[in-house]
Structure formats: structure tokens, C-alpha cells
């Protein structure tokens, strides 16, 4: 191959790589956020006694959520559930039912673009959404911080950690957290310069030291989505209590509403 031809091949290859990276940059949020965008059924049809509520974000969106009361009267904590990147609030109904049976109230949130909600998800958007949920609980319902528990699932762990740094709860529970989104993305796309391409960062481990509330990290030792060592690193960053569930993968039922997870939430 002549030198001129080699240069042309290298230029063409570089152009293809640049175009591919540009396409990945454009569609990256469709790879990160996997919403079930269909409207959900009324809360009371899924969870007896639950109510459909509306959350208003500071950028003008109205989001649907479910408020689930405790199964028995008396003093109770309120769990604000920040879901992961997939599905909608109906998928977290078993968790809400189990927590209600243990005497806790639950607010099941759907982000923008999820569960029939308007808008498209992004890091900044999810931050606004979880703050709308917090305002609903504290301003509209008058729940004091001493009664509030934040529970984040996977990507939702980063969402509630950011909230907890600004509005401290009584306790912060993180299930299968990553250190930051780039580190999690690199596990699944090692052939891409993920940290360079990402528009949304979710720097959980960097934010966590600013949280003053007690922190618990729950992980499955066989997690194939978020490497367990990343969750352990998060626990170290927050000097958190660590609960490891042997053999559990990311979406196993034991990490949805299993007894070890419920104990971590109800006994922080």
C-alpha cells in the first residue's frame, strides 16, 4: 500500500469512528434511561388504600406518583422511593406493599418520561423530579425530616444522594449504587470512551461524603449490572453500613422486596 493510500484509509477510518461516536453521543440517553412510558393503572387498584398524587416540578411539569399508607395506625416513617432507570412505579408495588405491612408510608415516584409522565429524563430533570417529591412530602404533607427515609435503587441511589446532600433525611438507603455513571457505563461499553461522551454524570461517590444522615448500602454479590465492588466503594466513601446479599443479581426478587432489603430500610 502506498503512503498516500494509507493516509486516505486512516482518514476514512477516523471519519467513521468520529461519526459513530457522534451517533452514540446523540442517542446515549436512550441507552441510559429505559422507561415504561405507558400510563399506570390507578394506585388503589394495585395497592389497597393507596392514592394517586401529583408532583409539580420547578420547571413546570406535573408528575404522577403513588402515596401508600401504612397498614396500621400509629407513628410511622415515610419512605421516598427513587427508582432505577427502567420500568415505572407499578414495578415497585411489591416493595411498597411490604414496607406498608411493616408500618411505613411510601411515596412511589416516577420520573419525567416514566409511567405516563411528560418530559424526557436527564440528570438535571431527575434532580428536579425528586425535589418535587420532597416538597410534596415536607410542604404539602408536613412530614418532618426526622420521619423521612430516602431509598434509592441503582441509578436512583445517585438521585437521592444528591437530594440528601441538600435536604438531610433521617436515613439514606442505597441499593446497588454505582460510584458514578461513567464507571457503570464502562463496565458495559468498555470499547467506548464513556467518560468523555457522557452528558449525565451522577457523581454518587463524590457527593456522598456531604451527606450527614446515616447511610446503608445494600448489594447483591452476583450483581451483573453494577459490579459489587463499586457498591462497596460507595459504602467506603460514605462510611456506610454494608449489607451484602449472597448470590443476588441486580434484578432478583430478593433485591426488590426481600427480607434483608426490608430490614435495611426499616431498621437503618
Secondary structure, DSSP 8 states (H G I E B T S, - for coil): --HHHHHHHHHHHHHHHHHHHHHHHHHHHHHH-EE--S----HHHHSTT-EEEEEE-TTS-EEEEEEE--SS-SS--EEEEE--SEE-GGGGHHHHHHHHHTT-EEEEE--TTSTT-SS---HHHHHHHHHHHHHIIIIIS---GGGEEEEEETHHHHHHHHHHHHS--SEEEEES--S-HHHHHHHH-TTS-HHHH-S----HHHHHTT--SEEEEEEETT-SSS-HHHHHHHHHHTT-EEEEETT--TT-THHHH-HHHHHHHHT-
